[in-house]
Structure formats: structure tokens, C-alpha cells
């Protein structure tokens, strides 16, 4: 089964607010969430792909995927 990330997970991962998250989604910088009931989820693999392709500088920071 695929790992799902919640809104709270993304806020923590990117160190951003809900408003900033919604702005990134509206601009197409992040994919829209999957909705299950009233909750919103993102596939972890999709978010990792976004980081790798659209935000390569994050991979060079401490804790990035290069380590």
C-alpha cells in the first residue's frame, strides 16, 4: 500500500503554513490532494517526485535525499 501524507505532514515537511500550501497548489507547484472523506492526502511518492524535479535545491540541504 502506498504511503499517504496528510496536510499536517506537508506543512511540517516544507515548513510552511496552510495558506502557503494552498497557494502552491493553486499555482500548480504542488499536486492537488486526494480526498478520502473530508480528509486530504498526497501520495508520498508524488511529493518526493515534486521535490526531486521542481525543488532540487532541497536535495542538497542537510536531511535531503542525498544523505
N, C-alpha and C positions, 0 to 999 in steps of 0.2 A: 504494500500500500504506500502511496506517495505521502511524503511529509507535508503537512499543511501549516502555513504560518498565519497567525491572527494579525489583526490591526496592531495590537499591542506589540507583537513580535517585530513588526516592521518599524514601528516608532522607536523601539529600542535599538534595532539593528542599524538604522540610519541616523539616530539621534536627532529626530525631527518631531514636530508637533502634528496633531491630526490635520490641521489646516494645511500645513505644508505637504503632507501626504496626499490630501485631496487635490491640491494644486498640481502635484506631479502626475497624478492620474488624469486630471483634466487636460494637461498639456501632452499627454501620451508618453511621458517619460517613464512611467510605470504602468504595467498592465492593469486593467480593471480586475476587481476581485471576483472570485466565485462566491455565490451566495448559497448558503445552506441554512434554511430557515431565515432568521433575522441576522445571522452572523455572516461575516465576510472573511474569506480565506484566500490565500495565494499559495500556489504550489511552490515549494522551496526551490525546486529545480528551475522554475521560471525566474524567480528572483535572483538566483545565482547566475543565470544566463544574462540577465539585465546588468548585473554588476560586472560580469566579465566583458561584455560587449560595449556597454554605454558608459561605464564608470571605471575604466581600467586603473585609474589612479588609486582606487580603493584597494586593489590587489597588492599594491606596493607598500601600504601602511602596515604598521605592526598589527598582527592579528588577521591580516588579509590572507587570501587563499594561497599565497606563495610560500607560506611557512608550514 
